[in-house]
Structures are given as C-alpha cells and as structure tokens.
Amino acid sequence: MLLTPLLVGSLKLFLVEILLVMSFSLIACPLPYSYKLID
C-alpha cells in the first residue's frame, strides 16, 4: 500500500519536470532564431 502514493508522487514530479522542460524549451528555442533574424 505504500508503493502507490510513492508512484503517484513520482509520476507527478515527472510530469511537472516535463512541463518545465517544455516551457523552458519553448522560451529558449525562439531566442537564437530571433537574434539571427535581427542580424
């Protein structure tokens, strides 16, 4: 019975990490392209 809360917690952490990475990549990826467009 102890395994299920741990699994749910790790899954939530995993999903949060994926969301953070996706949002960071969405913010960071257009930056070099915008610099190239300006140059």
ROKOL-415198 format. One record per residue: residue in three letters; x, y, z of N, C-alpha, C, CB in turn; residue number from 1. Coordinates in steps of 0.02 Angstrom, whole numbers, plus 50000, padded with zeros to 5 digits. Glycine has a CB too. Layout:
BEGIN
<r><aa>ALA</aa><n_c1>X</n_c1><n_c2>Y</n_c2><n_c3>Z</n_c3><ca_c1>X</ca_c1><ca_c2>Y</ca_c2><ca_c3>Z</ca_c3><c_c1>X</c_c1><c_c2>Y</c_c2><c_c3>Z</c_c3><cb_c1>X</cb_c1><cb_c2>Y</cb_c2><cb_c3>Z</cb_c3><i>NUM</i></r>
...
//
This chain:
BEGIN
<r><aa>MET</aa><n_c1>50041</n_c1><n_c2>49939</n_c2><n_c3>50000</n_c3><ca_c1>50000</ca_c1><ca_c2>50000</ca_c2><ca_c3>50000</ca_c3><c_c1>50043</c_c1><c_c2>50063</c_c2><c_c3>50000</c_c3><cb_c1>49953</cb_c1><cb_c2>50000</cb_c2><cb_c3>50061</cb_c3><i>1</i></r>
<r><aa>LEU</aa><n_c1>50105</n_c1><n_c2>50056</n_c2><n_c3>50023</n_c3><ca_c1>50149</ca_c1><ca_c2>50115</ca_c2><ca_c3>50024</ca_c3><c_c1>50174</c_c1><c_c2>50132</c_c2><c_c3>49954</c_c3><cb_c1>50208</cb_c1><cb_c2>50103</cb_c2><cb_c3>50070</cb_c3><i>2</i></r>
<r><aa>LEU</aa><n_c1>50173</n_c1><n_c2>50084</n_c2><n_c3>49909</n_c3><ca_c1>50201</ca_c1><ca_c2>50095</ca_c2><ca_c3>49843</ca_c3><c_c1>50159</c_c1><c_c2>50143</c_c2><c_c3>49801</c_c3><cb_c1>50209</cb_c1><cb_c2>50029</cb_c2><cb_c3>49806</cb_c3><i>3</i></r>
<r><aa>THR</aa><n_c1>50093</n_c1><n_c2>50139</n_c2><n_c3>49808</n_c3><ca_c1>50051</ca_c1><ca_c2>50180</ca_c2><ca_c3>49764</ca_c3><c_c1>50059</c_c1><c_c2>50255</c_c2><c_c3>49774</c_c3><cb_c1>49978</cb_c1><cb_c2>50162</cb_c2><cb_c3>49775</cb_c3><i>4</i></r>
<r><aa>PRO</aa><n_c1>50061</n_c1><n_c2>50281</n_c2><n_c3>49836</n_c3><ca_c1>50073</ca_c1><ca_c2>50354</ca_c2><ca_c3>49844</ca_c3><c_c1>50141</c_c1><c_c2>50374</c_c2><c_c3>49817</c_c3><cb_c1>50066</cb_c1><cb_c2>50374</cb_c2><cb_c3>49918</cb_c3><i>5</i></r>
<r><aa>LEU</aa><n_c1>50191</n_c1><n_c2>50331</n_c2><n_c3>49826</n_c3><ca_c1>50258</ca_c1><ca_c2>50347</ca_c2><ca_c3>49801</ca_c3><c_c1>50257</c_c1><c_c2>50350</c_c2><c_c3>49725</c_c3><cb_c1>50309</cb_c1><cb_c2>50295</cb_c2><cb_c3>49824</cb_c3><i>6</i></r>
<r><aa>LEU</aa><n_c1>50223</n_c1><n_c2>50302</n_c2><n_c3>49694</n_c3><ca_c1>50218</ca_c1><ca_c2>50302</ca_c2><ca_c3>49620</ca_c3><c_c1>50181</c_c1><c_c2>50364</c_c2><c_c3>49595</c_c3><cb_c1>50183</cb_c1><cb_c2>50238</cb_c2><cb_c3>49596</cb_c3><i>7</i></r>
<r><aa>VAL</aa><n_c1>50126</n_c1><n_c2>50381</n_c2><n_c3>49628</n_c3><ca_c1>50087</ca_c1><ca_c2>50440</ca_c2><ca_c3>49608</ca_c3><c_c1>50129</c_c1><c_c2>50503</c_c2><c_c3>49617</c_c3><cb_c1>50022</cb_c1><cb_c2>50445</cb_c2><cb_c3>49649</cb_c3><i>8</i></r>
<r><aa>GLY</aa><n_c1>50166</n_c1><n_c2>50507</n_c2><n_c3>49672</n_c3><ca_c1>50208</ca_c1><ca_c2>50566</ca_c2><ca_c3>49684</ca_c3><c_c1>50263</c_c1><c_c2>50572</c_c2><c_c3>49633</c_c3><cb_c1>50238</cb_c1><cb_c2>50562</cb_c2><cb_c3>49754</cb_c3><i>9</i></r>
<r><aa>SER</aa><n_c1>50295</n_c1><n_c2>50515</n_c2><n_c3>49616</n_c3><ca_c1>50349</ca_c1><ca_c2>50517</ca_c2><ca_c3>49567</ca_c3><c_c1>50322</c_c1><c_c2>50534</c_c2><c_c3>49498</c_c3><cb_c1>50387</cb_c1><cb_c2>50450</cb_c2><cb_c3>49565</cb_c3><i>10</i></r>
<r><aa>LEU</aa><n_c1>50262</n_c1><n_c2>50508</n_c2><n_c3>49483</n_c3><ca_c1>50231</ca_c1><ca_c2>50524</ca_c2><ca_c3>49418</ca_c3><c_c1>50215</c_c1><c_c2>50599</c_c2><c_c3>49414</c_c3><cb_c1>50166</cb_c1><cb_c2>50484</cb_c2><cb_c3>49408</cb_c3><i>11</i></r>
<r><aa>LYS</aa><n_c1>50190</n_c1><n_c2>50627</n_c2><n_c3>49469</n_c3><ca_c1>50175</ca_c1><ca_c2>50699</ca_c2><ca_c3>49469</ca_c3><c_c1>50239</c_c1><c_c2>50740</c_c2><c_c3>49460</c_c3><cb_c1>50140</cb_c1><cb_c2>50719</cb_c2><cb_c3>49535</cb_c3><i>12</i></r>
<r><aa>LEU</aa><n_c1>50293</n_c1><n_c2>50720</n_c2><n_c3>49496</n_c3><ca_c1>50357</ca_c1><ca_c2>50754</ca_c2><ca_c3>49488</ca_c3><c_c1>50381</c_c1><c_c2>50749</c_c2><c_c3>49416</c_c3><cb_c1>50409</cb_c1><cb_c2>50725</cb_c2><cb_c3>49536</cb_c3><i>13</i></r>
<r><aa>PHE</aa><n_c1>50374</n_c1><n_c2>50690</n_c2><n_c3>49386</n_c3><ca_c1>50396</ca_c1><ca_c2>50678</ca_c2><ca_c3>49318</ca_c3><c_c1>50358</c_c1><c_c2>50723</c_c2><c_c3>49270</c_c3><cb_c1>50387</cb_c1><cb_c2>50604</cb_c2><cb_c3>49298</cb_c3><i>14</i></r>
<r><aa>LEU</aa><n_c1>50292</n_c1><n_c2>50728</n_c2><n_c3>49280</n_c3><ca_c1>50251</ca_c1><ca_c2>50770</ca_c2><ca_c3>49236</ca_c3><c_c1>50269</c_c1><c_c2>50844</c_c2><c_c3>49244</c_c3><cb_c1>50176</cb_c1><cb_c2>50760</cb_c2><cb_c3>49251</cb_c3><i>15</i></r>
<r><aa>VAL</aa><n_c1>50281</n_c1><n_c2>50865</n_c2><n_c3>49306</n_c3><ca_c1>50300</ca_c1><ca_c2>50934</ca_c2><ca_c3>49319</ca_c3><c_c1>50367</c_c1><c_c2>50950</c_c2><c_c3>49285</c_c3><cb_c1>50304</cb_c1><cb_c2>50949</cb_c2><cb_c3>49395</cb_c3><i>16</i></r>
<r><aa>GLU</aa><n_c1>50414</n_c1><n_c2>50902</n_c2><n_c3>49290</n_c3><ca_c1>50479</ca_c1><ca_c2>50913</ca_c2><ca_c3>49258</ca_c3><c_c1>50472</c_c1><c_c2>50919</c_c2><c_c3>49183</c_c3><cb_c1>50528</cb_c1><cb_c2>50857</cb_c2><cb_c3>49276</cb_c3><i>17</i></r>
<r><aa>ILE</aa><n_c1>50430</n_c1><n_c2>50876</n_c2><n_c3>49154</n_c3><ca_c1>50418</ca_c1><ca_c2>50878</ca_c2><ca_c3>49081</ca_c3><c_c1>50387</c_c1><c_c2>50946</c_c2><c_c3>49062</c_c3><cb_c1>50372</cb_c1><cb_c2>50820</cb_c2><cb_c3>49058</cb_c3><i>18</i></r>
<r><aa>LEU</aa><n_c1>50339</n_c1><n_c2>50969</n_c2><n_c3>49101</n_c3><ca_c1>50307</ca_c1><ca_c2>51033</ca_c2><ca_c3>49086</ca_c3><c_c1>50358</c_c1><c_c2>51090</c_c2><c_c3>49091</c_c3><cb_c1>50248</cb_c1><cb_c2>51046</cb_c2><cb_c3>49134</cb_c3><i>19</i></r>
<r><aa>LEU</aa><n_c1>50401</n_c1><n_c2>51088</n_c2><n_c3>49142</n_c3><ca_c1>50452</ca_c1><ca_c2>51140</ca_c2><ca_c3>49149</ca_c3><c_c1>50500</c_c1><c_c2>51140</c_c2><c_c3>49091</c_c3><cb_c1>50490</cb_c1><cb_c2>51131</cb_c2><cb_c3>49214</cb_c3><i>20</i></r>
<r><aa>VAL</aa><n_c1>50523</n_c1><n_c2>51080</n_c2><n_c3>49071</n_c3><ca_c1>50570</ca_c1><ca_c2>51075</ca_c2><ca_c3>49015</ca_c3><c_c1>50537</c_c1><c_c2>51099</c_c2><c_c3>48950</c_c3><cb_c1>50594</cb_c1><cb_c2>51002</cb_c2><cb_c3>49007</cb_c3><i>21</i></r>
<r><aa>MET</aa><n_c1>50474</n_c1><n_c2>51081</n_c2><n_c3>48940</n_c3><ca_c1>50439</ca_c1><ca_c2>51102</ca_c2><ca_c3>48879</ca_c3><c_c1>50430</c_c1><c_c2>51177</c_c2><c_c3>48877</c_c3><cb_c1>50371</cb_c1><cb_c2>51067</cb_c2><cb_c3>48874</cb_c3><i>22</i></r>
<r><aa>SER</aa><n_c1>50410</n_c1><n_c2>51207</n_c2><n_c3>48933</n_c3><ca_c1>50400</ca_c1><ca_c2>51279</ca_c2><ca_c3>48934</ca_c3><c_c1>50467</c_c1><c_c2>51315</c_c2><c_c3>48926</c_c3><cb_c1>50367</cb_c1><cb_c2>51301</cb_c2><cb_c3>49000</cb_c3><i>23</i></r>
<r><aa>PHE</aa><n_c1>50520</n_c1><n_c2>51288</n_c2><n_c3>48957</n_c3><ca_c1>50587</ca_c1><ca_c2>51318</ca_c2><ca_c3>48951</ca_c3><c_c1>50611</c_c1><c_c2>51314</c_c2><c_c3>48879</c_c3><cb_c1>50637</cb_c1><cb_c2>51284</cb_c2><cb_c3>48997</cb_c3><i>24</i></r>
<r><aa>SER</aa><n_c1>50601</n_c1><n_c2>51257</n_c2><n_c3>48846</n_c3><ca_c1>50622</ca_c1><ca_c2>51249</ca_c2><ca_c3>48776</ca_c3><c_c1>50581</c_c1><c_c2>51295</c_c2><c_c3>48731</c_c3><cb_c1>50616</cb_c1><cb_c2>51176</cb_c2><cb_c3>48753</cb_c3><i>25</i></r>
<r><aa>LEU</aa><n_c1>50517</n_c1><n_c2>51304</n_c2><n_c3>48747</n_c3><ca_c1>50476</ca_c1><ca_c2>51349</ca_c2><ca_c3>48707</ca_c3><c_c1>50500</c_c1><c_c2>51421</c_c2><c_c3>48714</c_c3><cb_c1>50402</cb_c1><cb_c2>51344</cb_c2><cb_c3>48728</cb_c3><i>26</i></r>
<r><aa>ILE</aa><n_c1>50525</n_c1><n_c2>51439</n_c2><n_c3>48773</n_c3><ca_c1>50550</ca_c1><ca_c2>51507</ca_c2><ca_c3>48784</ca_c3><c_c1>50620</c_c1><c_c2>51515</c_c2><c_c3>48755</c_c3><cb_c1>50550</cb_c1><cb_c2>51524</cb_c2><cb_c3>48860</cb_c3><i>27</i></r>
<r><aa>ALA</aa><n_c1>50662</n_c1><n_c2>51463</n_c2><n_c3>48764</n_c3><ca_c1>50733</ca_c1><ca_c2>51469</ca_c2><ca_c3>48746</ca_c3><c_c1>50745</c_c1><c_c2>51457</c_c2><c_c3>48671</c_c3><cb_c1>50774</cb_c1><cb_c2>51419</cb_c2><cb_c3>48786</cb_c3><i>28</i></r>
<r><aa>CYS</aa><n_c1>50705</n_c1><n_c2>51414</n_c2><n_c3>48640</n_c3><ca_c1>50718</ca_c1><ca_c2>51397</ca_c2><ca_c3>48569</ca_c3><c_c1>50709</c_c1><c_c2>51456</c_c2><c_c3>48522</c_c3><cb_c1>50673</cb_c1><cb_c2>51340</cb_c2><cb_c3>48548</cb_c3><i>29</i></r>
<r><aa>PRO</aa><n_c1>50657</n_c1><n_c2>51497</n_c2><n_c3>48529</n_c3><ca_c1>50649</ca_c1><ca_c2>51553</ca_c2><ca_c3>48482</ca_c3><c_c1>50702</c_c1><c_c2>51608</c_c2><c_c3>48490</c_c3><cb_c1>50581</cb_c1><cb_c2>51584</cb_c2><cb_c3>48490</cb_c3><i>30</i></r>
<r><aa>LEU</aa><n_c1>50737</n_c1><n_c2>51610</n_c2><n_c3>48546</n_c3><ca_c1>50786</ca_c1><ca_c2>51664</ca_c2><ca_c3>48557</ca_c3><c_c1>50841</c_c1><c_c2>51666</c_c2><c_c3>48504</c_c3><cb_c1>50817</cb_c1><cb_c2>51656</cb_c2><cb_c3>48626</cb_c3><i>31</i></r>
<r><aa>PRO</aa><n_c1>50876</n_c1><n_c2>51610</n_c2><n_c3>48490</n_c3><ca_c1>50929</ca_c1><ca_c2>51613</ca_c2><ca_c3>48438</ca_c3><c_c1>50900</c_c1><c_c2>51632</c_c2><c_c3>48370</c_c3><cb_c1>50965</cb_c1><cb_c2>51546</cb_c2><cb_c3>48433</cb_c3><i>32</i></r>
<r><aa>TYR</aa><n_c1>50840</n_c1><n_c2>51608</n_c2><n_c3>48355</n_c3><ca_c1>50810</ca_c1><ca_c2>51624</ca_c2><ca_c3>48290</ca_c3><c_c1>50795</c_c1><c_c2>51698</c_c2><c_c3>48285</c_c3><cb_c1>50745</cb_c1><cb_c2>51583</cb_c2><cb_c3>48280</cb_c3><i>33</i></r>
<r><aa>SER</aa><n_c1>50772</n_c1><n_c2>51728</n_c2><n_c3>48339</n_c3><ca_c1>50757</ca_c1><ca_c2>51800</ca_c2><ca_c3>48337</ca_c3><c_c1>50822</c_c1><c_c2>51840</c_c2><c_c3>48330</c_c3><cb_c1>50719</cb_c1><cb_c2>51821</cb_c2><cb_c3>48401</cb_c3><i>34</i></r>
<r><aa>TYR</aa><n_c1>50875</n_c1><n_c2>51817</n_c2><n_c3>48364</n_c3><ca_c1>50940</ca_c1><ca_c2>51851</ca_c2><ca_c3>48356</ca_c3><c_c1>50964</c_c1><c_c2>51846</c_c2><c_c3>48284</c_c3><cb_c1>50992</cb_c1><cb_c2>51821</cb_c2><cb_c3>48404</cb_c3><i>35</i></r>
<r><aa>LYS</aa><n_c1>50956</n_c1><n_c2>51787</n_c2><n_c3>48253</n_c3><ca_c1>50977</ca_c1><ca_c2>51778</ca_c2><ca_c3>48184</ca_c3><c_c1>50935</c_c1><c_c2>51823</c_c2><c_c3>48138</c_c3><cb_c1>50970</cb_c1><cb_c2>51704</cb_c2><cb_c3>48163</cb_c3><i>36</i></r>
<r><aa>LEU</aa><n_c1>50871</n_c1><n_c2>51829</n_c2><n_c3>48153</n_c3><ca_c1>50828</ca_c1><ca_c2>51871</ca_c2><ca_c3>48111</ca_c3><c_c1>50849</c_c1><c_c2>51944</c_c2><c_c3>48117</c_c3><cb_c1>50754</cb_c1><cb_c2>51863</cb_c2><cb_c3>48131</cb_c3><i>37</i></r>
<r><aa>ILE</aa><n_c1>50867</n_c1><n_c2>51965</n_c2><n_c3>48177</n_c3><ca_c1>50888</ca_c1><ca_c2>52035</ca_c2><ca_c3>48188</ca_c3><c_c1>50954</c_c1><c_c2>52048</c_c2><c_c3>48151</c_c3><cb_c1>50896</cb_c1><cb_c2>52050</cb_c2><cb_c3>48263</cb_c3><i>38</i></r>
<r><aa>ASP</aa><n_c1>51001</n_c1><n_c2>52001</n_c2><n_c3>48155</n_c3><ca_c1>51065</ca_c1><ca_c2>52009</ca_c2><ca_c3>48120</ca_c3><c_c1>51054</c_c1><c_c2>52001</c_c2><c_c3>48046</c_c3><cb_c1>51118</cb_c1><cb_c2>51957</cb_c2><cb_c3>48146</cb_c3><i>39</i></r>
//
